Amino acid sequence: MTIHENQPRASGDVHAVTADLERARHSLTAAAAATDDLLTRLGEPSARSPRQRSEAAAAIDATRALRVAFMDTHAEAVYEELTDSRTRLLRLDELARAAASHFPGLVPTEKQLASERDRPQAHKEGHEIDQGIFFSRVLRSPSAGSHLLDAMLRPTPGALDLLPEFTETGKAELRSVTLERIGAITHLTMCRDDSLNAEDNQQVSDMETAVDLVLLDTATEVGVLRGGVMSHPRYRGRRVFSAGINLKSLHGGEISLVDFLLRRELGYLHKLVRGVVWEGAADWRRSTVDKPWVAAVDSFAIGGGAQLLLLFDHVLAASDAYVSLPAAQEGIIPGVANFRLTRSVGPRLARQIILEGRRIHASEPSARLLIDEVHEPAVLDAAVAKSAERLRGSAVLANRRMLNFAEEPIDQFRSYMAEFALNQALRLYDADVLDKVSRFSVAAATKAGTAR
């Protein structure tokens, strides 16, 4: 059987999915179910013949065209229903689950996502692209998108649970981050010592909890982020800031669109800029609770680590450190760096860094566009302490808010994230990325065999 015998043509169904919401809901559900049935008959993606892969791709593409048409027409009505007319603040994962329940066929179900979770990236059906379509259209809407951004600025339940103890002791230990308050300064230390602080879903979760604790703790005036001492053979005994995204997790299919790529940007990175929305502390004077932030770079800040530096109020680095954003070589988009980097370094250097993978060494003049101070490693601790002290004070906080407001208007950020949600999802399943995944997997298997 061919796709034309089993799947309604996208062109013939567009009118149905752009009709009134109830009719559109049922039409989209029927089209998605027909595609799912076809994919089941075609078998696992990795076992399909070239002809079957072509047939599956045509069916998936036709149904995605319907999802786009549906969301372009009904995004605000869908969001209103899922959030009870915006009376509920749902985070990304909660919103995705609600959409799967209320609008079957619009986004993947938990069962569909679970069935793909343990598969290598190249063997997945690519259901996350449907999540990318959904979130891109929600974020494009000024009303729905703004409400979602506010929802993502709420503190996590984990942070609220830990807050009383942290307030009392000034210490917290998470799996990948430790916190210690010294005076009015709280130090966050990334401690994935075996992986050079490479980020995965767990570290994104821990970092958001840690950032929340700093922002909610009334005794903390400034937050400082630094990498801990590594046990990795190449950097044993040395501090490392961050190696960026965990490529092993990415190639193994363990980096998710919602829990990593979108949560990271809309969660703790956005909170570093704008703070948290918390009923317990905010009042009519301001809607968020925010703090100044300092970053100290030892060894290197690669990929996601470099992205972080664009958010901090003051950045210091050891003289032997470097910064790089090799996302184009990895095949993905480096978060919001494409939006933020140009304002820091200018369009020409931004293209060299992002498109060509140019490294910026702390010792070269161009580094001054990304790094405020460069010091010999032996004196970096003292320099970090001085910089944090300079950022204390209510006048600093008020001016910081106005600088962020001028540099990154919320609607521009929201519009960027709308495009990022879809384009990053597409990149995860593009042919060149899957080819890199395949080559990485073969190399890893060969290395493991050699070790045995």
N, C-alpha and C positions, 0 to 999 in steps of 0.2 A: 504494500500500500504506500502511496505517496502522501506528502503533506497536503496536497490539494484535495485528497479524499477524506481527510480526517480533521483538518484545522480550518476554521472559517478564515477567509482572507481578511487581512487588516483593513483594506480599503472598504470592504463591505460592512464592517462592524464599527467603523469610526462613528457613524451616525448614532448607533445604539449607545456607545459609551460616552457620547457627548450629549445625550438626551437628559431627561430629568434624573435625579440622583438614584432613585430606586430602580428604574429601568436600566440605567448605566451599571449599577452595582451587579445586577443579575447577569447582564450581558458579559461583563468582564469575568465574572466567576465562571460562566460556562466556557468562554474561550480559553481561560487558563486551565480549566479541568481537562479540556480536550487535548491541550498541549502536554499536560502532565501524563495523560494516558498514553500518548504517542511515545514520549520519552521512556516510559516504563517498558513499553513493547520493544523499544530499540536497545534496551539493556544498558549496562554501565557505560559511562562516557569513554573509559579507557579501552573497552572491548569492541567499540563500534567500528565498522568498516568505513572507508572514505565516503561511500554513498550514504550510509546511515548518519555519519557526522554532518554531512551537508543537509540532509533532511531535518535533523534535529536543529541545526543552526537556523534554518529557514523558519521553522515553527516557533522557536524561541524569539527570533527577531520580530515576527509578525505580532506575537502577543505583547512584546515590549512596546511596539508602536501603539497598541491599544492602551497600555498602561500610561504612556506619555499623554495620549489624547484625553484619557480619563482624568488624570491629575491636572492637566492644563485647564480643564473645564471645572473641576470640582475640588481643587485643593483646599480652598477655605472652608467649604461645606464639610469635607472629610475631617479636617482638623477640628472644626466646631463640634462635630459628633464625637470624636475620640476624646476630647477634653471637656465634654459637657459645657459647651459654649465658653471655653477658656476659663472655667472655674477650677480645673485640675491642672497642676503643673507636672507633666509627664516627661521624664528623661528619655533619651534616645531609645534605649532598649525597651522601656515601658510603652512608648509610642508605637514602636515596631510591632510589639506583641498585640497591642490593641488593634492596630490596622489589620493584622493577619486574622483576627477574630471577627471584626466588624465588616471587613471587606475581603472575603476569601478570594485569593488569586491576585491581590494587589501586591503583597509582599510575601516572602517565604514564611512558612510556619516554623515553629520550634522544631518539629519533627524533621522537616526538610533540612534545616540548618544543622541539626544534630547528625543527620546521616552523612553530611559532607565534612563535618568537623575534623575527623581523623584521616581524611583523604589528603594526599599531596595536592598542591594547588592545581597542577596540570590535569588532575583527574576529577575535578569538581564540575558541576553543571553551571556554576556561575550565578547562583541565586542572589548573591549580594548585589549584583548589578540592579536587580529590581528594588532593593533597598535604596540604592543610589538614586534611582529615578524618583522614588517616593520622597526622600529627604530633600532632593534638589528642588522639587516643586513646593514642598512645605516652606523651605527657606526663601524661595523667591517671593512668597507672599509677605508683604510688609506686616500684616497683622499676625498671621500664623507664625511666620519666621521669628518675629520679635518675641512672641510669647514663648517659643521653643528656646530661644537664647536665654531668656530669663529663667526658664525651668532648669537649664543646664548650669546656671550660676547658683543654684541651691546647694547647700552643703550636703555631702553624702551621709547616709545613715551611719556608716562606719566612723566618720569623723565625729559625729554627734555623740556616739557611744564612747569614744576615747577622750572627748573634750574634758570631762570633769577630772579625770586622772592627770591629763597633761597640764591642765590649769594648776593643779596642786603640786606636781612634781617637776614640771618643765622638761619631761623626758618621754619619749615614745619610741618603740622599736617595731617597725613594720618589716615585711619580708625583704623589701628592696630599698628601703629608706629608713634612716634613723633621724630623730629630732632631739635637739638639746637646746634649751634656752639658757643663755648666759647673760645676766642683766636684762636688758630690754631687747636683746638680739637673739633670735632663734636660728640655729644652724641646722640645715637639712643636708644630710650626707647620703648620696646615692651609693649603695653598698653591694651591688651585684658584682662582687669581686672576681668571680670566675668568668664573667662574660663582658668585662670592660664597660659595665653599665649599659649594655645594649638593651633597648626598650622592647618589651612585649606587653601583652594584655595585663599581666600581673603588675609590671612596673607602672603602667599608666594608672591603674587602680590605686596603687600605693601612693603615687605622686599626688593624685587628686586629694586623697585623704590627708596627706602631709600638708599640702598647700591650704586646705580648709582649716586645719588645726592652727596654723600660723595666723590666718586671717581672723579666726574666731577667738583666739586667745587675747584677752584684754591686756595682759602684761607684755606682749610682744609688740614692738614698734617697727622692727625691720626684720626681713627674712633674708638669709644668706644660703645660697645653694652651691655645693661643691661635691666633687667626686671623692670617694674614699680610696683607701690603699688596696691594691689589687693582689690577687693570688694567681692570676693568669700567668703562665710561664714567661711570656714576652715582657710583661710589665710587673713582675712580682716585686712587692715592696714599694711600688710607686703609686702615687695618686693619678687617677684618670677621671676626666670629666664625663665623657660619654662617647660611645662608639656608634650612636644612632640606633636605627631600627635593627632588631635582631634578625639577621638574614637567615639564620637557620630556622627560626620560627616562621619567617615569611615564606621561605621555600617549602616548608613542611605544611603549609596551609593553616598555620595557627595564628596568623595575624588577621583579625577580623575587621571589616569595614566599620561596624557600629561600635564594638567594644574597644577598638584601638584607634583607627584612623579618624573617625569622627568624634568619639568621646575625648580623645587627646586634645583636639583643637578647640572643641566647644566646652570642654571641662576644665582641666587644670591650667592649660595655656591661656585660655580666655580669662580665667580667674586671676592669673598673675597680672593681667592688664586692668581688669575692671573690678575685681574683688568678688565677694559672695553676696547673694541676696538672702538675708536672714532676718526673720521677724523679731528675733530676740535682741537685735542691736541697732538695726536701721530705724530711722525716723524720718520726719518730713523734710529734713535738711538734705538727705541723700538716700538713694535707694540701695546702695551697696556698702559693704565694709571692705576697705582695701588697705594695703600696706606697701611701702617701698621695698624693692628687692635688689639684692646684690648677687652677682654670679662670679665665681672664681674658677678659672680654667687651668687645670693641670694636664700636661701631655697633649691632649687634643679634644676638640669638640667637633665630632663628625655628624653629618646628617641631622637627625633630630636634636642632637646636642647643640649644633650651630643654630638651628631654628630657635632654641630657647634663648640664646643670647640677644636676639632681636627684641625680647620682651622686657629685659631687665633695665633698671634705672641706672645701674653702674656695673661695668664689667671689667674685671681684672684678669690678667693671664700671666703665667710663668713665661719667662723669656724664651724657653725652648718649646712652647706649645704652638699648635696650629689649628686652623679652622677650615672645614670643608663641607660642601653640600653635594655629594655624589649621586643624588637621587636620579638624575637623568641617565647615568650609567647603570643604575639599578633598575630603571624602567618605571619608576613611580614619580609622583609629584611631591615635592618636599613641603607638605602642609601649607601653611599660610606664608611661607618664606617668599614665594613669588610675589605676594602682595606687600610684604614688609621690607624686604631686602633693598629694593630700589630706593626707598626713602632714606636708607642708611648709607648706602655706598654709591648710589647713582645707577642709571640704566646700563652703562657699558660694563662696569665691573660686576653688576648683578648677573648679567648674561654670561660672563666668563666663569663665574662661580657656579651657577646653576646648570647652564647648558654644556659647559666644557669641563666642569669638575676642577677648576683651579683651586689649589690650596692657598690659603692666606696664612703666612707665618707671622707669629707675634712680633718678630724682629723687623719685619718690612714696613715701610711707610703706609701702605694701604691698610694695614691692620688697625690703624688709628680710627678708621671709619666704623669698625666693629668693636674695638676694645678701648676702654678709657685709660687704663694703666697697664704697663708691662713691668714686671719686676723679676729679679733673680729668684729662683725657687726658694732660697734660704730666707728671704725676707717677705715672701708673699703673705704669710699668716698675719704679720703686723700691718701690712697694707690693707688687707681685707678688713681688719678690725677698725682701722681709721676710716675707711670709706663707709662702713655701716654706721658709725657714729655721726658722720656728716649728714646722713639721710634721716636722722631723727627729727621730729618736730612737726607740728600741725601745718605750718606754712609750706613745708616741703610736700606734705600730703596733698594740700589743696592745689598747689601748682602742678604736681604730678598728674592729678585728675584732669586739669585743663590741657596739659600737654598731650595726654592720651586722647582726649576728646578732639583736639585739633588734628593730631597725626592719624588717627584711625576712627573716623566717624562710624557709628554702629551700623548704619545702613550699608555702608561700603563693605564692612566686614561681613555682614549677612549676605550680601550679593555675591561676594567672593566665595563664601562657604557653600552657597547654592550650586555654583559651577563646580567647585571642588568635589562635592559629594558624588556627583555623577562621573566626572572625569577620572577621579581616583579609582572608583569602582571599575570603570572600563579598563584602566591601566592594569589592574590586578589580573585581568583575564585576557589581556592582549597577547598576540602571538609571540612577540619578542620577549615579554616577561615570562611566559610559559616556557620558552626555549631556554632562558637563563635558569629557570627552576629545574628543568630537566638536566641541564649540564651540571648544576650544583649538586643535584641528587646523585648523579653518577659519580662525581668526584668524591662526595662524602662516602658513598658505598665503597669505592676503591680504597680510600684512606682507611676506612674501618677494616677492610679485608687485609690490608697490608699490616695494620697494627696487630691483628690476630696471628 
